[in-house]
């Protein structure tokens, strides 16, 4: 099964010809050069490909994007606030090495014990939260200067020291 990584969100319509503004999470200025398509989630875990006609840089976090078949402002408005996804390979090719989303798929380790695989990274002003699943329950693990001990990119592991009682809150 193909893994999809969240690239960002369509946040605005630009002009009258269906161009969109994509706010991305790549942590670097990019025009997404060479990218042929993106995926938009139509229903949970159902991704449809949209082919890219053109892209150009707006600023460090945003790109103007023209998608095939989106030729009017009205067409573009239908895609507003939709999340945009890439395949894992495309995401890794375009993201900065320091982008938090690069931690997707890494395993969280606490006290020598594997807790689970990171399925989502949520950025907040003072910390990041990594969503994992333990016993079919969603658990948010904070990553900040107090909890993060080590990131092992080679073995795809994030070692943390969790606040006392954190797992009990989620798991009872």
NUFI-48540 format. One line per field, with one value per atom (N, C-alpha, C): x, y, z; residue number from 1; residue in one letter. Coordinates in nm, 4 decimals, decimal comma. Layout:
REM residues N
east (X|...)
north (Y|...)
up (Z|...)
nulum (NUM|...)
marmar (a|...)
***
This chain:
REM residues 172
east (0,0833|0,0000|0,0880|0,0510|0,1260|0,1055|0,2157|0,2083|0,1961|0,1072|0,0899|0,1310|0,2028|0,2474|0,1786|0,1312|0,0614|0,1593|0,1328|0,2154|0,1713|0,0401|-0,0111|-0,1580|-0,2017|-0,3437|-0,3613|-0,4675|-0,5017|-0,5719|-0,5106|-0,5592|-0,6219|-0,6006|-0,6559|-0,6652|-0,7502|-0,7595|-0,6873|-0,6107|-0,5347|-0,5774|-0,6288|-0,6671|-0,7982|-0,8214|-0,9482|-0,9357|-0,8133|-0,7923|-0,7777|-0,8166|-0,8149|-0,6867|-0,5984|-0,4742|-0,5037|-0,4342|-0,4537|-0,3259|-0,3417|-0,2255|-0,2192|-0,1060|-0,0812|0,0128|-0,0331|0,0544|0,1144|0,2459|0,3108|0,3886|0,4249|0,4962|0,6365|0,6982|0,8276|0,9456|0,9222|1,0253|1,1377|1,1079|1,2062|1,1323|1,1936|1,1361|1,1478|1,0376|1,0402|0,9326|0,9598|0,8575|0,7972|0,8410|0,7963|0,8330|0,9425|0,9885|1,0029|0,9517|0,9624|0,8477|0,7641|0,6507|0,5401|0,4959|0,3958|0,2520|0,2306|0,0946|0,0947|-0,0223|-0,0476|-0,1740|-0,2034|-0,3231|-0,4097|-0,5398|-0,6355|-0,7255|-0,7407|-0,8193|-0,9679|-1,0365|-1,1796|-1,2629|-1,2241|-1,2868|-1,1714|-1,1974|-1,0894|-1,0110|-0,8817|-0,7890|-0,8212|-0,8874|-0,9166|-0,8594|-0,7432|-0,6704|-0,6844|-0,7232|-0,7343|-0,6202|-0,5557|-0,4457|-0,4965|-0,4262|-0,4498|-0,3172|-0,3201|-0,1976|-0,1675|-0,0404|0,0040|0,0389|-0,0204|0,0157|0,1363|0,1356|0,2483|0,2497|0,3664|0,3826|0,4824|0,4703|0,5733|0,5728|0,6885|0,7062|0,6293|0,5571|0,4951|0,5813|0,6158|0,7041|0,7626|0,8222|0,8874|0,7912|0,6640|0,5675|0,4575|0,4538|0,3427|0,3899|0,3087|0,3362|0,2067|0,2164|0,1029|0,0995|-0,0191|-0,0298|-0,1482|-0,1229|-0,2288|-0,2464|-0,3671|-0,3973|-0,4747|-0,4476|-0,5174|-0,6675|-0,7488|-0,8938|-0,9549|-0,8718|-0,9206|-0,8910|-0,9923|-0,9688|-1,0428|-1,1253|-1,1971|-1,1834|-1,2136|-1,2117|-1,3106|-1,4265|-1,5291|-1,4786|-1,4070|-1,3479|-1,2510|-1,1687|-1,0670|-1,1309|-1,2406|-1,3071|-1,3555|-1,3885|-1,4344|-1,3229|-1,1979|-1,0841|-1,0292|-1,0857|-1,0376|-1,0432|-0,9424|-0,9287|-0,9102|-0,8841|-0,8559|-0,7089|-0,6829|-0,5450|-0,4855|-0,3587|-0,2875|-0,1795|-0,1682|-0,0777|0,0170|0,1316|0,2287|0,2603|0,3104|0,3623|0,4873|0,5251|0,6416|0,7665|0,7870|0,9066|0,9094|0,7971|0,7929|0,8118|0,7502|0,7637|0,9097|0,9756|1,1159|1,2058|1,1723|1,2518|1,2384|1,1254|1,1011|1,1133|1,1042|1,1070|1,2492|1,2627|1,3902|1,4184|1,5442|1,5801|1,5284|1,5146|1,4696|1,3180|1,2447|1,0981|1,0433|0,9589|0,9031|0,8304|0,7691|0,6944|0,7851|0,9149|1,0081|1,0092|0,9534|0,9472|0,8343|0,7470|0,6383|0,6976|0,6414|0,6914|0,8008|0,8558|0,9565|0,8867|0,9622|0,9098|0,9462|0,8488|0,8735|0,9207|1,0342|1,0922|1,0948|1,0449|1,0509|1,0946|1,1963|1,2485|1,2750|1,3463|1,3866|1,2687|1,1480|1,0288|0,9712|0,9389|0,8777|0,7297|0,6887|0,5497|0,4620|0,5176|0,4402|0,5011|0,4424|0,4909|0,4190|0,4934|0,4360|0,3500|0,2206|0,1283|0,0906|0,1170|0,0907|0,1795|0,2248|0,3029|0,2223|0,1962|0,1176|0,2107|0,2291|0,3181|0,2409|0,2975|0,2418|0,3532|0,3212|0,4250|0,5439|0,5210|0,6305|0,6729|0,6039|0,6393|0,5716|0,6126|0,5442|0,4773|0,3669|0,3006|0,3073|0,3459|0,3494|0,2345|0,1484|0,0353|0,0779|0,0543|0,0781|-0,0482|-0,0552|-0,1688|-0,1178|-0,1801|-0,1487|-0,2814|-0,2921|-0,4164|-0,5380|-0,5270|-0,6330|-0,6763|-0,5930|-0,6234|-0,5198|-0,5686|-0,4818|-0,4072|-0,2752|-0,1919|-0,1055|-0,1029|-0,0207|0,1028|0,2187|0,3469|0,4095|0,4345|0,4956|0,6455|0,6927|0,8361|0,8769|0,9561|1,0087|1,1439|1,2052|1,3396|1,3439|1,2312|1,2285|1,2080|1,1340|1,0985|1,1861|1,2345|1,3119|1,4551|1,4957|1,6319|1,7201|1,6654|1,7491|1,6621|1,7088|1,6460|1,7510|1,7203|1,8099|1,7516|1,8014|1,7475|1,7801|1,8962|1,9366|1,8400|1,8004|1,7108|1,5656|1,5368|1,4008|1,3394|1,4127|1,3658|1,3778|1,2777|1,2782|1,2705|1,3740|1,3788|1,3315|1,2365|1,1782|1,1762|1,1659|1,1368|1,0010|0,9025|0,7660|0,7372|0,6536|0,6104|0,5383|0,5577|0,4957|0,3442|0,2859|0,1419|0,0814|0,1639|0,1084|0,0345|0,0958|0,0303|-0,0962|-0,0973|-0,2153|-0,3368|-0,3113|-0,4208|-0,4927|-0,4153|-0,4735|-0,5234|-0,4487|-0,4764|-0,5529|-0,5721|-0,6532|-0,5883)
north (-0,1185|0,0000|0,1251|0,2223|0,3463|0,4297|0,4813|0,5718|0,7140|0,7928|0,9327|1,0211|1,1289|1,2249|1,3575|1,4255|1,5520|1,6598|1,7165|1,8245|1,9579|1,9771|2,1034|2,1168|2,2428|2,2701|2,3804|2,3689|2,4738|2,5844|2,7037|2,8088|2,9290|2,9419|3,0581|3,0307|3,1087|3,1079|3,2330|3,2206|3,3327|3,3573|3,4736|3,5095|3,4455|3,4486|3,4036|3,2737|3,2200|3,1028|2,9719|2,9708|2,8466|2,8185|2,9162|2,8959|2,8968|2,8114|2,7982|2,8328|2,8668|2,8871|2,7689|2,6978|2,5832|2,6259|2,6131|2,6374|2,5019|2,4882|2,3579|2,3477|2,2246|2,1951|2,1408|2,1883|2,1339|2,1993|2,3110|2,3821|2,4371|2,4634|2,5303|2,5940|2,6976|2,7641|2,6684|2,6454|2,5507|2,5846|2,5492|2,5640|2,4276|2,3232|2,1852|2,1396|2,1935|2,1605|2,0091|1,9595|1,8176|1,7337|1,7920|1,7174|1,7095|1,5900|1,5693|1,5757|1,5246|1,5239|1,5298|1,5669|1,5663|1,4838|1,4522|1,3739|1,4530|1,4484|1,5135|1,4044|1,4046|1,3009|1,3305|1,2454|1,2631|1,2097|1,0942|1,0328|0,9752|0,9332|0,8832|0,7731|0,7934|0,7006|0,6721|0,7655|0,7539|0,8773|0,8593|0,9708|0,9701|1,0849|1,0971|1,1839|1,1408|1,2205|1,3423|1,4522|1,5740|1,6083|1,6265|1,6539|1,8032|1,8341|1,9724|2,0273|2,1428|2,2120|2,3012|2,3742|2,4633|2,4991|2,5403|2,5898|2,7047|2,7946|2,8968|2,9408|2,9819|3,0202|3,1488|3,1483|3,2711|3,3270|3,2412|3,2793|3,1505|3,1594|3,0423|2,9274|2,9581|2,8553|2,8299|2,9088|2,8969|2,8904|2,8204|2,8020|2,8261|2,8972|2,9062|2,7755|2,7152|2,5863|2,5871|2,5454|2,5315|2,3829|2,3328|2,1911|2,1707|2,0574|2,0211|2,0118|2,0703|2,0619|2,1664|2,2472|2,3551|2,4847|2,5360|2,6473|2,7759|2,7715|2,8928|2,9122|3,0325|3,0629|2,9722|2,9453|2,8602|2,7171|2,6641|2,5298|2,5258|2,6294|2,6353|2,6452|2,7208|2,7365|2,6035|2,5073|2,3754|2,2978|2,3349|2,2652|2,3380|2,4514|2,5302|2,4495|2,4705|2,4079|2,2565|2,2032|2,0596|2,0362|1,9237|1,8853|1,8207|1,8475|1,7966|1,7012|1,5874|1,4810|1,4427|1,3864|1,3331|1,1893|1,1148|0,9826|1,0028|0,9015|0,9113|0,9516|0,8923|0,9215|1,0684|1,1196|1,2604|1,3534|1,3184|1,4029|1,4126|1,2982|1,2968|1,3718|1,3700|1,4413|1,5924|1,6414|1,7852|1,8488|1,7718|1,8280|1,8581|1,9607|1,9887|1,8738|1,8431|1,7330|1,7584|1,8864|1,9211|1,9286|1,9048|1,9144|1,8102|1,8526|1,7586|1,6410|1,6640|1,5564|1,4417|1,4661|1,3574|1,2507|1,2800|1,1820|1,0808|1,1036|1,0079|0,8708|0,7706|0,6348|0,5958|0,6921|0,6609|0,5949|0,5203|0,4545|0,5359|0,5569|0,6258|0,5216|0,5514|0,4631|0,5378|0,4735|0,5308|0,4211|0,4499|0,3533|0,2174|0,2212|0,0994|0,0214|0,0796|0,0097|0,0824|0,0083|0,0644|0,0922|0,2184|0,2544|0,2473|0,2808|0,2776|0,3659|0,3584|0,4330|0,5672|0,6721|0,8059|0,8083|0,8395|0,8432|0,9867|1,0820|1,2230|1,3095|1,4229|1,5202|1,6494|1,6989|1,8203|1,9272|2,0348|2,1412|2,2442|2,2813|2,3853|2,4845|2,6037|2,7048|2,6599|2,5844|2,5521|2,4063|2,3254|2,1845|2,1197|1,9987|1,9167|1,8030|1,7558|1,6373|1,5293|1,4103|1,2968|1,2044|1,1792|1,0905|0,9479|0,8590|0,7157|0,6434|0,5150|0,4356|0,3229|0,3106|0,2018|0,1345|0,0062|-0,0686|-0,0010|0,0389|0,1065|0,2401|0,3001|0,4301|0,5312|0,6509|0,7593|0,8158|0,8287|0,8827|0,9940|1,1098|1,2220|1,2318|1,2207|1,2271|1,3632|1,4432|1,5747|1,5620|1,6390|1,6477|1,7914|1,8087|1,9405|1,9191|2,0254|2,0124|1,9238|1,9095|1,8251|1,6770|1,6471|1,5071|1,4401|1,5153|1,4563|1,4281|1,3032|1,2651|1,2425|1,1763|1,1444|1,1107|1,1532|1,1110|1,0323|0,9073|0,8186|0,8011|0,8847|0,8815|0,7500|0,6951|0,5707|0,4566|0,4429|0,3344|0,3781|0,5034|0,5592|0,5438|0,5956|0,5875|0,7236|0,7562|0,8782|0,8346|0,8675|0,8292|0,9476|0,9182|1,0227|0,9800|1,0794|1,0568|1,1205|1,0389|1,0891|1,1416|1,2457|1,2927|1,1793|1,1720|1,0656|1,0693|0,9545|0,9417|0,9761|1,0185|1,0571|0,9425|0,8260|0,7125|0,6691|0,6816|0,6438|0,7315|0,8553|0,9444|0,8865|0,8341|0,7809|0,6374|0,5588|0,4152|0,3690|0,4586|0,4285|0,3480)
up (0,0000|0,0000|0,0000|-0,0794|-0,0881|0,0375|0,0907|0,2054|0,1540|0,2133|0,1760|0,2917|0,2594|0,3591|0,3284|0,4329|0,4131|0,3697|0,2527|0,1996|0,2571|0,2705|0,3204|0,2913|0,2738|0,2565|0,1526|0,0743|-0,0220|0,0555|0,0602|0,1496|0,0794|-0,0535|-0,1235|-0,2729|-0,3375|-0,4832|-0,5303|-0,6385|-0,6908|-0,8352|-0,8619|-0,9981|-1,0413|-1,1740|-1,2302|-1,3092|-1,3211|-1,4073|-1,3297|-1,2022|-1,1252|-1,0506|-1,0439|-0,9702|-0,8196|-0,7459|-0,6012|-0,5269|-0,3993|-0,3129|-0,2178|-0,2225|-0,1352|-0,0237|0,1007|0,2170|0,2531|0,2368|0,2542|0,3848|0,4188|0,5432|0,5156|0,4085|0,3677|0,4376|0,5047|0,5804|0,4934|0,3658|0,2817|0,1647|0,1083|-0,0078|-0,1260|-0,1959|-0,3070|-0,4086|-0,5342|-0,6380|-0,6700|-0,5984|-0,6226|-0,7636|-0,8152|-0,9502|-0,9675|-1,0784|-1,1100|-1,0566|-0,9727|-0,9169|-1,0217|-1,0527|-1,1589|-1,1063|-0,9845|-0,9308|-0,7789|-0,7258|-0,5822|-0,5615|-0,4363|-0,4047|-0,3085|-0,3328|-0,2431|-0,1881|-0,0553|0,0117|-0,0073|-0,0838|-0,1102|0,0065|0,0573|0,1738|0,2552|0,3778|0,4625|0,3916|0,3791|0,3142|0,1680|0,1011|-0,0417|-0,1115|-0,1738|-0,2325|-0,3844|-0,4399|-0,5847|-0,6367|-0,7475|-0,8022|-0,8796|-0,8655|-0,9422|-1,0085|-1,1398|-1,2138|-1,2156|-1,2010|-1,1889|-1,3267|-1,3606|-1,4851|-1,4621|-1,3492|-1,3199|-1,1717|-1,1257|-0,9886|-0,9910|-0,8938|-0,8754|-0,7300|-0,6838|-0,5441|-0,5131|-0,4019|-0,3507|-0,2376|-0,1394|-0,0291|0,0317|0,1493|0,2104|0,2399|0,2633|0,3044|0,2021|0,0948|0,0007|-0,1437|-0,2242|-0,3666|-0,4426|-0,5556|-0,6475|-0,7250|-0,7381|-0,8056|-0,9012|-1,0238|-1,1240|-1,1505|-1,1255|-1,1446|-1,2748|-1,3384|-1,4612|-1,4355|-1,5241|-1,5117|-1,4200|-1,3550|-1,2685|-1,3437|-1,4153|-1,5075|-1,4734|-1,3690|-1,3291|-1,1782|-1,1362|-0,9927|-0,9186|-0,9803|-0,9188|-0,9004|-1,0012|-0,9902|-0,8719|-0,8620|-0,7567|-0,6181|-0,6077|-0,4782|-0,4218|-0,5092|-0,4640|-0,3927|-0,4186|-0,3572|-0,2340|-0,2031|-0,0885|0,0408|0,1247|0,2567|0,2497|0,1325|0,1199|0,1529|0,2180|0,2455|0,1209|0,0982|-0,0185|0,0301|-0,0371|0,0050|-0,1079|-0,0700|-0,1657|-0,1281|-0,2265|-0,1930|-0,1074|-0,0337|0,0540|-0,0230|-0,1391|-0,2207|-0,2612|-0,3133|-0,3541|-0,2346|-0,1214|-0,0034|0,0394|0,0494|0,0947|-0,0038|-0,1324|-0,2327|-0,2215|-0,1719|-0,1690|-0,0309|0,0758|0,2117|0,2571|0,3389|0,4036|0,5011|0,5203|0,6114|0,7528|0,7902|0,9251|0,9381|0,8303|0,8365|0,9340|1,0289|1,1258|1,0613|0,9479|0,8816|0,8391|0,8336|0,8021|0,9107|1,0277|1,1367|1,1183|1,0211|0,9957|0,9655|1,0296|1,0097|1,1081|1,1827|1,2833|1,4024|1,4818|1,6009|1,7241|1,8125|1,9403|2,0411|2,1061|2,2072|2,3403|2,4460|2,5797|2,6753|2,7551|2,8524|2,7869|2,6737|2,6013|2,5437|2,5470|2,4989|2,3780|2,2747|2,1554|2,1844|2,1641|2,1913|2,0669|1,9518|1,8282|1,7219|1,6032|1,4876|1,4786|1,4444|1,4302|1,3037|1,3220|1,2083|1,1696|1,2596|1,2280|1,3153|1,2605|1,3357|1,3391|1,4600|1,4790|1,5352|1,4591|1,5040|1,5842|1,6999|1,7845|1,8131|1,8643|1,8842|1,9700|2,0793|2,1703|2,1681|2,0894|2,0826|1,9626|1,9354|1,8361|1,9100|1,8542|1,9074|1,8005|1,8420|1,7505|1,7861|1,6880|1,7115|1,6811|1,7793|1,7616|1,8059|1,7790|1,8257|1,9139|2,0314|2,1241|2,1585|2,1320|2,1582|2,0946|1,9714|1,8953|1,9564|2,0398|2,0978|2,0510|2,0173|1,9744|2,0953|2,0830|2,1902|2,1312|2,1975|2,1533|2,2422|2,1781|2,2492|2,2219|2,3277|2,3063|2,2776|2,1789|2,1529|2,1810|2,2852|2,3199|2,3864|2,4350|2,4918|2,6163|2,6865|2,8058|2,7740|2,6666|2,6397|2,5348|2,4367|2,3268|2,3703|2,3603|2,3975|2,2748|2,1709|2,0553|1,9354|1,8164|1,6912|1,6139|1,5853|1,5106|1,3705|1,2767|1,1404|1,0697|1,0992|1,0326|1,0624|1,1906|1,2316|1,2455|1,2104|1,2170|1,3565|1,4569|1,5953|1,6629|1,7445|1,8248|1,9710|2,0479|2,1890|2,2734|2,3635|2,4476|2,5938|2,6820|2,8225|2,8461|2,8772|2,8902|3,0301|3,0378|3,1704|3,2429|3,3738|3,4530|3,4379|3,4105|3,4010|3,2645|3,1687|3,0387|2,9705|2,9632|2,8957|2,9692|3,1016|3,1801|3,1434|3,1081|3,0679|2,9466|2,8506|2,7276|2,7415|2,8187|2,8213|2,9453|3,0403|3,1585|3,2632)
nulum (1|1|1|2|2|2|3|3|3|4|4|4|5|5|5|6|6|6|7|7|7|8|8|8|9|9|9|10|10|10|11|11|11|12|12|12|13|13|13|14|14|14|15|15|15|16|16|16|17|17|17|18|18|18|19|19|19|20|20|20|21|21|21|22|22|22|23|23|23|24|24|24|25|25|25|26|26|26|27|27|27|28|28|28|29|29|29|30|30|30|31|31|31|32|32|32|33|33|33|34|34|34|35|35|35|36|36|36|37|37|37|38|38|38|39|39|39|40|40|40|41|41|41|42|42|42|43|43|43|44|44|44|45|45|45|46|46|46|47|47|47|48|48|48|49|49|49|50|50|50|51|51|51|52|52|52|53|53|53|54|54|54|55|55|55|56|56|56|57|57|57|58|58|58|59|59|59|60|60|60|61|61|61|62|62|62|63|63|63|64|64|64|65|65|65|66|66|66|67|67|67|68|68|68|69|69|69|70|70|70|71|71|71|72|72|72|73|73|73|74|74|74|75|75|75|76|76|76|77|77|77|78|78|78|79|79|79|80|80|80|81|81|81|82|82|82|83|83|83|84|84|84|85|85|85|86|86|86|87|87|87|88|88|88|89|89|89|90|90|90|91|91|91|92|92|92|93|93|93|94|94|94|95|95|95|96|96|96|97|97|97|98|98|98|99|99|99|100|100|100|101|101|101|102|102|102|103|103|103|104|104|104|105|105|105|106|106|106|107|107|107|108|108|108|109|109|109|110|110|110|111|111|111|112|112|112|113|113|113|114|114|114|115|115|115|116|116|116|117|117|117|118|118|118|119|119|119|120|120|120|121|121|121|122|122|122|123|123|123|124|124|124|125|125|125|126|126|126|127|127|127|128|128|128|129|129|129|130|130|130|131|131|131|132|132|132|133|133|133|134|134|134|135|135|135|136|136|136|137|137|137|138|138|138|139|139|139|140|140|140|141|141|141|142|142|142|143|143|143|144|144|144|145|145|145|146|146|146|147|147|147|148|148|148|149|149|149|150|150|150|151|151|151|152|152|152|153|153|153|154|154|154|155|155|155|156|156|156|157|157|157|158|158|158|159|159|159|160|160|160|161|161|161|162|162|162|163|163|163|164|164|164|165|165|165|166|166|166|167|167|167|168|168|168|169|169|169|170|170|170|171|171|171|172|172|172)
marmar (x|x|x|x|x|x|x|x|x|x|x|x|x|x|x|x|x|x|x|x|x|x|x|x|x|x|x|x|x|x|x|x|x|x|x|x|x|x|x|x|x|x|x|x|x|x|x|x|x|x|x|x|x|x|x|x|x|x|x|x|x|x|x|x|x|x|x|x|x|x|x|x|x|x|x|x|x|x|x|x|x|x|x|x|x|x|x|x|x|x|x|x|x|x|x|x|x|x|x|x|x|x|x|x|x|x|x|x|x|x|x|x|x|x|x|x|x|x|x|x|x|x|x|x|x|x|x|x|x|x|x|x|x|x|x|x|x|x|x|x|x|x|x|x|x|x|x|x|x|x|x|x|x|x|x|x|x|x|x|x|x|x|x|x|x|x|x|x|x|x|x|x|x|x|x|x|x|x|x|x|x|x|x|x|x|x|x|x|x|x|x|x|x|x|x|x|x|x|x|x|x|x|x|x|x|x|x|x|x|x|x|x|x|x|x|x|x|x|x|x|x|x|x|x|x|x|x|x|x|x|x|x|x|x|x|x|x|x|x|x|x|x|x|x|x|x|x|x|x|x|x|x|x|x|x|x|x|x|x|x|x|x|x|x|x|x|x|x|x|x|x|x|x|x|x|x|x|x|x|x|x|x|x|x|x|x|x|x|x|x|x|x|x|x|x|x|x|x|x|x|x|x|x|x|x|x|x|x|x|x|x|x|x|x|x|x|x|x|x|x|x|x|x|x|x|x|x|x|x|x|x|x|x|x|x|x|x|x|x|x|x|x|x|x|x|x|x|x|x|x|x|x|x|x|x|x|x|x|x|x|x|x|x|x|x|x|x|x|x|x|x|x|x|x|x|x|x|x|x|x|x|x|x|x|x|x|x|x|x|x|x|x|x|x|x|x|x|x|x|x|x|x|x|x|x|x|x|x|x|x|x|x|x|x|x|x|x|x|x|x|x|x|x|x|x|x|x|x|x|x|x|x|x|x|x|x|x|x|x|x|x|x|x|x|x|x|x|x|x|x|x|x|x|x|x|x|x|x|x|x|x|x|x|x|x|x|x|x|x|x|x|x|x|x|x|x|x|x|x|x|x|x|x|x|x|x|x|x|x|x|x|x|x|x|x|x|x|x|x|x|x|x|x|x|x|x|x|x|x|x|x|x|x|x|x|x)
***
